[in-house]
């Protein structure tokens, strides 16, 4: 039996070998202590060197004389993946053999971030692989930076889904994530004269070493067409859907490992391809466009996340995307179930399906269709299975953000599903009228079909009716869901409603993002905190230790220096690392109120212009985030930020005391640079508008203090950290509602606040637009005459609160103590805690330990 030579090679001899010939093999004798698998995927330094060398040569076709950083990255990625596959395959096999109940998380987004560093840490390979690549004169951090961010999400929704998959694996819970393999993500954001520009995010250009294509599990998804009704041989009414076209859904699996566990769950993403990719008859007739038309039309479905839906074609594509991944995923789950069981009668006992927002809500109708039409299950039984299987997470309080599809579009694309929705709505409303005979208005509010004007399918209502559990994602959010957004469903089914406050994974957002801080914490309290974040409270006992505080502060300064270097390199802006790093990075939206922070910056700038010698605590204001391509006001806010930056950063009166920076193309990897460097986290949304937020948690875990409103998870963060360690301002949700009910007039604030008036006037008179008074007029008019998110009502409290921040920052010892407390008390906001609650209260899923043979550990 042969195996690879395990003799350690010097740097010089290794390179000579690679330049002259492929790696040699050497015969060895078999004894009771050696298996060939030890060498193939062993974890000794010598074996890892050989594996890395082999992958560079055999997979990349390179040696050290002509290998690029990308070649080295792929060689390293495949070396790590080989060792991950033992866990991945054994995990899947164990779930099948043990016939466990599995969580299926359906989400339009999975913002996973880079895989390499996460997998190195999870498999405890980081130090050894650092040494291996060092022998090639390569720094492992350079290889980590070589990996593109997977373009599978946009913001908090996708990052939450990724954190949940991490926690499910960390807690050894049987689970699989289902979504779309977007070829170009949402877009790569570039700045052009301060405006957002969108270019394709071709993250798959060079392939993806972490995914495994599974063409043998391909399914077909129908679209369009018509239905035909008939009675079967038993006289039962049956309906057959005849789709106009079919699209192939090809799955790609990515392993998601737990931290220092043997569990490696799967993220299964679907790629769309045409059932008939090439029309040979059309080609021979000279109609070359028609020859590939079906291929192009089908593949469009998985091209881009959230195509612009400002056109009828865009709306149709969005609905097709949502149905595509839901239909493929449900077919896949049914196939897996029937491989082990004779029928679908116990499907709900073996599958828990979570609908992450309304994007996958069509699963209610699709699961019913599959059960009734494809598997001949009677309606009542199918409905019982559907409701017991599905659960729904709501992520918004704004009624306008709850998806609604026109009945005409829905019927055109999914005719059978519309029939099913009408039928289940009819049965549901009949029950409502029986349950509440004296409430005529209730049925219209609960109806899945919105009447009046253009009829629409209310996807949130469909999800609520078709699920056994409905949850919000923060205590306030869930309370407001029950009181307002979904109040009629809460009246009908109070037992269905749960709160599951969001969380984020400390492995990605502390260990990987802030390794020096993680090392300090581990040195003081051990390493168990990474799997039980409540243990972080153990560092509070060191809060009065001057040496500990100094080390904590030094780590923060190093992180700020690292971010400052990135800002200089990418934006050519010099920032003061001793200034307050005041950060707001998130999706750009009016309710998130990035422009409130801009008003505060202009106010500070005005104070300096009035008295250039005024005392100012230096600030670096850092923004980041993408605006939806069709969202004009959000894009105008980005332009305003950059225009203010251009003026403030170059004004000699400012003397560098204020700097404003917009970092384009905010992503997971950029967030990993920003969160550890932040001093102040801006969470300033209008109270009652933010469902939860997860950026607020990442900042606080890394020692940033929060300036924020009582909105979303801010409330719970403040409760955990202590009111004295949180900078609070602004109206409460109740006060916002009351002011709007009374008749809110933003002009009153403008007229009675001289500083605010000066800020608005400076924008209106073109000071930040080269005298162009029209450029920012939409923002000015919105603030003065509508102000739907009540910036002017909160303005003065925000400015006063920022003054308190400046005062507090001058006492660095006290600030550092507050920073330590914020990190120490964030245990509640680990996604591990959130997932434990889901598993116990909604999914009914138990952990399954994965046993790995000794040779593959």
N, C-alpha and C positions, 0 to 999 in steps of 0.2 A: 504493500500500500504506500502511496506517495503522499507527501504533504509539503507545504512550502517551507523553505529554510527560515528558521526563527532566529538565526544568528544576528545580533545587533550590528547595524552598519553605521560607520561614521558618516558624517555629512559628506565628506569628500568621496568615499567609496560608494555611497548611495547614489550620488549624482553620476559618477562614472558608469555604474551599472545601468542606470536608466538611459544614458546616452548611447550605449553600445548594443544592448540586447534586452529582450524582455526578462522579467524576474525569473531566476532559476528555481527549479524544484529539486528536491533532494529526498532520496529514500530514507525512511526511518523505520525502525522496528516497532511492531505493535506490542504494547504491554498493557497491563490492566489499568494503568493510570492515564493513558493517552487515547483520545478519540480524535478522528479527523475534524469533527466539528469544533474542537478546541481551537484549532488553527484557523478555521474559516471565519469564525465570528468570536474569537476569544478577545479578552479585554487586557491582556498583557501589553506592555509598551511595545515589545518586539512584534507581536502579532498585528497590532494597530498600524505600526509602520509599514509592514508588509502589505496589509490590506489597502492602505492609502496609496502605496506605490503601485499596486496592481490596478486599482481603479483609475489612477491617472493614465496608466499605460493602455489598459484594455478597454476602458469605457470612453476615455477622452481621446485616446490615440495620440498622446503627447508624452514627452519626457521633460526633464527639468531644463533642457536647453531651449525649449520653445513654448513651455507652458505659460499661460496667462493667469492672472488672478482668478478669472472665471473658471479656468480648467481646475485650478487647485480647489476652488469652492466646490465644484461638482465632485471631485475626488473625495473631498472631506464629507460632503453630504451623503454620498453613497456608502461611505464607510460607516457613518452613523446609522443610516437607514437599514443596512444589513443587520445591525445589532438590534434595531427596533422591531424588525419583522418577526423575530421569534415571539416577542410579546404580542404583537398584532395578530398573528395567526393563531396562537394558543388562546388568546382572549376570545376570538370569534368561535373557535372550536368548543371552548368551554361553555359559552352561552348556548350553543346548539345542543351539546350533550346534556347539559343540566336543565335545558328547557326553561330558562329563567324568563321572568317578565322584563321587557326591555323598554326603556324610554326612547322615543323618537322625537327629536326636536326639529320642527319644521320652521325654517326661517329664510326670508329672502336675502338676509345678510349673515355672513360669518367673517368678521374682520379679525382674522387670526393673527396677523403680524408675522414676522419672520420665524421660520421653523427651526433653523439651525441651532441658534443659541438655546432656545427652549428645550430642544431634544438633547443637546449636550448636557445641560444641567439635569434634566429629568433622568438621564441614564448614567449620571455621575461620570461623564467622560471628558468634561471640559479641560481639566488640568493635563490629562494624558494627551489629548489631541492637540493642546497648545504646544506641548513638547514635540510631538510628531511634526507638525507643520513648521516649527521653528528650525528643524533640521533642514528644511528647504529654504531657509532665510525668508520665511513668510510669517507675518503676525496674524494670529487667529482672528483678531478683531477686524482686520482688513477683509478677511474672508466672510465674516458675519455681515459686514457692510456691503458685500458684493451681492447678497441675496435681495431681490426685489420684494417689496411688500405685496403679498397676494391681494389682487384687486377684487375682493369679495364683499366689500361693505363700504359704508360711508361714515357712520357715526356711532352713537351710543348703542343703537339697536344691534348692530353687528358685533361691536366689541363685547356687549353683554353676552351674546350667543357664544362667542369664543371663550369667554371666562367660564360660562356654564359647562361647556365641553371639557375644559381643563379640570374643573372641580368634580365633574362626574367621574372622570378617570382617576383623579386623585383620591376620591372616596370609594373607588372600586365598584361603581354603580354601572350595571349594564346599560349601555346607551349608544345611540347612533344619531349623528346630525345629518339632516337632509337639506340641500339647497341647490343653487345653480352655479355651474362653473363658468363664470363670466369671463369672456375672452379679453375684454378691455376694461373691466372694472366699471367705476362710475365715470371718471375722467382724471387726467393729471392736470392739476391747477397750475397755471402760469400767470404772471403779472405782466400786463402790457399797458404802460403809461398809468399804472395804478389800478387798472381794471382787471377783473378776473377773466382769464382766457381758459378755454377748455381744449385739451388735446388728448388723443387716445392714450390710455395707460396700458401699454403693450407689455404687461408683466409676464406673459407666457412666451415672449419672443424667443427665448433660449431654452424653453422647456421648463418642466417643474420636476426636480428629482424626488420630491416627497410623495407624489401621487402615483397611483397604480391604476391603469385603465382596466376595466372589467367588461369588455364587449360581450362576453357570454351572458351577462345579466341585462342586456339591452331590452328595453320595452318600447312599445309604440303608444303614442298619445294622439288622440283624434282631435280635430278642430273643425268647426262649421258643420255644414250638411243639414240633415233633417232627421226626423224620427218617424217610425212606422209602428203602429199599434196592431195587436192581434190577440187572439185567445189561443192558449196552448191546448194540448190534448186533454188536459184536465179541466178545461174551461176557464182557466185563470187568465186574467188580463195581463198582457206582457207588452213591453215597448222595446223596440230595437233602434238604436242610434246608428245612423249611416253617416259617418263623418265625410266632409268634403275632401279633406286631406289628412294624412297621418305624418307625424314627426317621430323620428327615432330619438329616444333618450338613452344616451350612453353614460354609464356611471364611471366615475373616477373616485377612488378611495384614498384618503389621506389618514395615516395613523395619528391618533391624538393620545400621547402617553400621559400617565399620571406621574407625579413627582416621586421618585424612589419607590414606585410600585411596579408590579408586573403587568398591570392593566394597560392596554393600549386600545382604546375604542376607535371607531371609524367616523370620519366625516365623509359622507357620500354626496358628491356633487354631480349634477346631470349636465351633459353637453347635448345640444340639439343638432341633429343632422337629418337630412332628407331621407325619406324611405326609398325614393328613387333619385339618386344624385345626378344622373345624367340621362337626358332624353336623346337617345341615339337617332331616332327618326327625325327629330327636329334638327339635329346637327347635320345629318346627311342632306336635309332640305335647305341647308344654308342659314337656318334660323339659330344662330349661335347663342344669342341671348336667351332664347326660350329653352335651349338645351340645358342650361344650368340655372334656370329661373327658380325651380323648386328647391334646389340646393341652397341658393342664396336666401330665399324667403324663409326656409326652415332654420338655417343657422343664425339668422338675425335674432331669434328668440334668446339665445344665450350669449349674445355679443356684449351688451352693455347693461349695467345695473341702472334701474330707474330711467328708462328712455323718457325724453321730454314728452309730457302728455298734454301739451298745449294744442295738439292737433288730434283729429279723429284717429289718424293712423297711429299716433303715439299712444292714445288710450287703448286701442285694440292690442297693440304690442304688449303693453303692461299687463293687461288681463291675460293674454296668451302666456306670458312668462309665468304668472302666478299659477295658472292652471297646469302648465307644463310640469313644473317641479312637484306640485302636489300630486298630480295623477301618476307620475312616474314613481314617486315615493310610496304611495299607497299600493300600487301594483307590486312593488318590491316587497313591502311588508307582508302582503297577502301571500306572495310566493314563498317567502321564508316560513310563514306560519303553516302553510299547507304541506310543506316539506316534512313537518313534524307531526301534524295533526290531520285527522280525516275530514274535518269541516271547520267552518268559521264560527261555529256556535260559541266557542270560548275565546274568540279573538280579543275581546276586551280584557280577558284575564291574563293575556300574555303580551299585550301592547298598550303602552300609555303614550298618547300622541299629544304633544304640546304645540299649540298654534301661537307662534311668536308674533303678535299683533294681527291685524286683519289681512295681511298679504296672503297667508295660506288658508283663509277662512272658507274658501271654496271647497276645502276638504270635507265639509259637512255634506254638501251635495254630491261630491265625487264618491265618498265612502258609501253613501246610500245607493248611488247608481251601481257601483261595483257589487254590492251585496244583493240588490234586487234584480238587476238586469243580467249580471254576469254569473251570479252564484245562486240564483233562484231562491232567495230567502224572502219570506213574506215581510210586508211593510213594518208591522209592529215589532217583529223580532229584529229587523235591520235597524230600526230606529233606536231600540234599546241598546244594541251593540254600539251604534254610532255615538250616542250620548255618553255611554260609560267609557268609551275609548278616548274621546277628545276632551281637551281642556284649553282654555283661552286666556292669554295674557294681553291685557290692554295697556298701551303705552302712551295714550294721549288723553288730555282733558278737553281738547278743543273739538267741538262737534264737526267743524269744517274739515278736520283732519281724519275723521272716520270715513273710510272708503265707501263710496257709493258708485255703482255702475248703472248706466242707463239700461233699461229693460231691452231696448232695441239692440244695443251692442251685445249685451249678455246673450240674448236669444240668437243673434247671428253667429256668435262664436261657440256658444254652449247651449244648443237648443234643448237637449235632454235635461240638462241641469236646471234650466229655467222651469221646465215642467215640474221637476221634483221640488224646487223651491216653492212654486205656487201651491203644490199639494200639501207640503208640510206646513206652509203658512196658513192655509185654509184650516187644517186640523188644529193647529196651535191656537188660532184666533177663536175657533169654536170653543175651545176649552177656556180661554180667557173670559169669554162672555158668560160662560157658566160659572166660573170662579168669582167674577166681579160683575154681576148683572146690572149694578147701579152705576157703573163707571163707563160711560160711552166713549170717553176720550182715550181710555187706557189702550184699547185695541189698536187704535191708529198710531199711538206712540210705540207700541211693541211690534207692530207689523214689520215683517222683513221687506215688504214692498212699500216704498214711499209713494203715496198717491198725491194727486194734485200737480198740474203741469206735466212735465216729463216724468214718467214713472221710473223709479230707480230701485235697484237692489241694495239694501243696506247691509253691508258685509259684517259690521259689528253686531247687528241684531241677529244675523245668521249664525255667527259664532256663539253668541250668548244662548240662543235657543238650542243649538246642537252640541253644547258642551256640558259636562257635569260640574265643571269648576270654572270660575271667572276670577282672575286676580289682578289687583293693581300692584305697583312696583315701589311704593313708599307709603307710609302711614297716611299722610295728608292726601296723596293721590287716591288711595283706595277709599278714604272717607268721602272725597269729593265725587268719585265715581258713583258711590251709593246715594249721595245727596243730590247730584245734578246730572252728570253725563249719562249714566245708566240707571237713573233712579227708579224708572218703571220696572226694570228687571230686578232691581234689589227689592222692590216692593213685592214682586211676584215670587222670587226665589232667594230670600235672604241667606239661606243655607249654602247657596252656591258661591258666595263671595268670600274671598280670602285676601289677606295682604301678604305679599312676599317682597319685602324691601330688597332692592337690588344689592349686588355685591360685586367685587372684582377680585381677580386672583392675585394673591401676594407673590406668587412665583414670578409672574410676568412683571408686575408693577412695583415690586421692591427688589427681589433677588436679582432679576435680570436687568432692571432699569437702574438700580442704585446699589451695585455690588458692595461698595465700601461701607455703606450704611448697614446693609445686611450682615456684613462681616462683623461690624461693631456690635450689633444686636446679638448675634450668635455667640460672640466672645463673652458677652455678659450673662446671657440667659440660656445658652444652648441652642440647638437648631430645630427643636420641635415646634417652634412658633410658626415655621413655614407651612405646617400642616394643621396648626391650631392657633390662629392669629390672636385669640384672646390672651395667649401667653405673652404677647407684646407688652402687656401692662407691667411685666416684670422689670422693664427698664425705668419705670417711674422712681424706683428706689435709688437710682443713680442721679436723680435730677439735681441734687444739691452737691454733687461731686464736681468740683471745678474742672478736673481733668476730662471727665466724661463730656461735660458741656463744651469744652474746648475742642475735643475731637469731633463732636457732633457739628459744631459750627465750621470747623475746618473742612469737613466732608461737604457741607452745603456750599462753601466757597469754591471748592474744587469743581463741583457740579456746575456752578455758575460760570466759572472760567471756561469749562468745556463748552457750554452753550454759547458763551460770548465769542469763542473762537469760531463756532459754527455760524453765528450771525455775521461775523466779519467775512468769513469765506463765501457765504451765499448771498449776503445782502450788502456787503461792503460798508457796514455801519459799526463804528466803535462804540461799545457800551461799557459803562463803569460797573465792574463786578461788585463794588461796594454799595451800589445803589439798590433800592428795593426792586426786585424783579417781580413786577405786577403783571399777572398773566391771565389771559382769557382765550382759551383754545377750545373750540367746539363748532358744531355746524352753525353757519351764519343764518340767523333768523331774527325777525323783529322782536319776537317774544323773549328771546334770549338777551336782547338789549345790549349788544355790543356798542351801539351808538350812545347809550347812557355813559359808558366809560369814556367815549370820545368827548362828550360834553364836559366831563370832569377834567379831561386833559386840557381842553381849550380854556376852561376856567383857570386852571393853574397857569397856563401860558399867559392869559390876560393879566393875572396878578403880577407876573414877572415883567410884562410890558409896561404896566403902570408904575412899577418900582423895580428896576433891574437889580437892585441890591437887596431885595427882600430875601429873607431866609427860606430856603427850600431844601427839604430832604430829597436828595437825588432819587429819581425814579426811572426805571426802564419799563415802559409799557409794551408788552408782547402780545400780539394777536395771531391767531391762526384758525383756519376753518374754511370749508367750501360752501358756496351758495349754490342752490339748485340752478341749473342752466336757464330755466325759464322764470326765475324769481328776481324781477328787476330791482325791487327795493333792497333786497339782500346784497345784490351786486353793487348797488349804489353805496351801501354802507362800507363795503370793502374799498371802494374808490375814495370815500371820505376819509377812512383811516389812513390810507396811503398819502392822500393830499395833505392831511394834517401833519403826518410824519415829515413830508418834504419841507414844509414851512418851519416846523418846530426844530427839527434836527439841524437846520442850517442857520437859524437865527442867532447872531452873535450875542444878543442880550441874554439868551438862555444859558450860554456858557456850558453846554453839555449836561446841565443838571437834569434835563428831561430828554429822554430819547423814546421814540415811538418806532416799533418794528412790527411789520406784518410778515410772518414766515409762510410762504406759499406751500401748497400741497401737504397740508397737515395729514399725518398718517400715524400708524402705531409706532413705527420706528422713530419718527420725529417726536412723538409723545414721550418715548422713553428717554429722550434727551431733555425734554422740557420739564416734565413733572418733578424730577429730582432737583432741578435748579430753581424752582419757583419759591419766592418768599411769600407771595400773596396770591391767593386763588380767587378770581372774580366769578361769583355765582349769583348773578344779579337779575335773573329772570323775574317777570311780573308774578307776584304771589298767586298761586292757583293755576299756573300755566305749565310749569315743568313737571312732568310725571315723577321723575326721580333725579336723573343725572347720575353719571358714573365718574365723570372727570373730577367732580368734587371729592370723591372718595380717593382717587389716585393721588391728587394733590395732598390731601390731608395725611395719607399713609406715608408720604415722603417728607412730611414736616412743614408743609406750607400752611399758613393761617388763612382762614376764609373770611372774605367780605361778602355778605350775601343777604338775601331776603329770606323770610320764612316760607320757603317754597321747596317742593320735592323732598329729597333726602337731606337737604340743608337742615331741616328741623331736627332730624335724628342725629346728624353729625354734631350739631350744637349741643344736643342733650348729652351725647357721649363725651365730647371734649370739654364741656362746661361752658356756660354763657360767658365767663370771663376770658375765654380763649377763642372767642368768635366775634367778629366785627359785624354786628347786626344793624340793618337799617330797613326802612321801607314799610309800606302798607302790608297788612296781613291779607289773606285771601278774603276774609269776611269784609274787611274795609274796602278792598277793591270792588267787591260786589255791591256794597252799600253806596259807594261814590257813583258807580255807574247807574245804579237805580235812581239816585237823586238827580242825575243829570250832570255828568262831569264836564267841566269847561276848562280845558288846558290854558286858554288865553288868560285866565285869572292869575295863574302862576307866572306867566310871562310878564304881565303888567305890574305885578307887585314884588318881583324879585329882580333888583338891578343887575346882579351878577349873571343870573340866568338870561336876562334880556341881552346883556352884552355878548354872551356866548352865542345865542341864536343869531344876533345881528351880524356877528363876525362871519358866520357861515353864509347868511343870506346876502351879504354885500360882496361876496366873492373873494374874501381874503384868502381862502384856501383853493381858489379856482381861477387865479390870474384875472380877477375882476369879473368873471362870468357869473352873473347872478342867477342864471337859469339852471346851472348844472345840478346844484343840490336843492333846488326849489321843491322837488317832491318830498324830500325829507323834512324841510322846514314847514311846508304846508301840512304834512301829516302830523307833525308835533303840535302845531299851533291850533289846528282846526279839528283834528280827530284824536290823535294820541291814543290809539286803541290799547296800547300796552303801558300807558300811564307813566311815561318817563318823567314828565314835568312834575307830576305829583310826588314822585320819589326823589327828584333831583337834589333838593337842599339837604335832605337827610343823607344822601349818598356822599355829597361833598363834605359834609360835617364828619361823616364816618371816616372818609379818607384822611381828613386832618388828624383824627385819632390814630389812624394807622401810622402816619408819619411821626407822631409823638411817641408812640409805642416803640417804633423801630430804633429810635435813638438810644434806648436802653437795651443794648444787645444781649446782656445777661438775661434780662426778663424775657425778651423775645425768644431767645434760645430755649428757655424753660417752656414757654408756650408751644414752641415747635415740637419739643420732645413729647409733651402731653398729647398733642394732636396725633402724632404717630402711635403713641402707646395705646390710645383708647379707640383705635379704629377696628378692633376685632370683630365688631358686629357687621362690618362692611366687607368681610371676606365672602366671596361667592360660595365658599364651602358651606357657610352657615345657610345661605339662601337655598342651596341645592338640598341640604339635609331636610329643610322644611318642605320643599316640593316633594321629595321622595316619601316623606312620612305622611303628609296631609293631603296630597293631590294624586301622586302617581302610584303609591303603594308598591314601591320598588325596594328591594333589599340588596345590600352589597354582595358581590360574588368574588371571592379571592381567587386569583389566578396563580396556579402552581407551574413553575418553569423548571425543566430539567437542569441539572447542575451545569451541564456543558454550555448551555445557552445563556447563563447569567453573566 
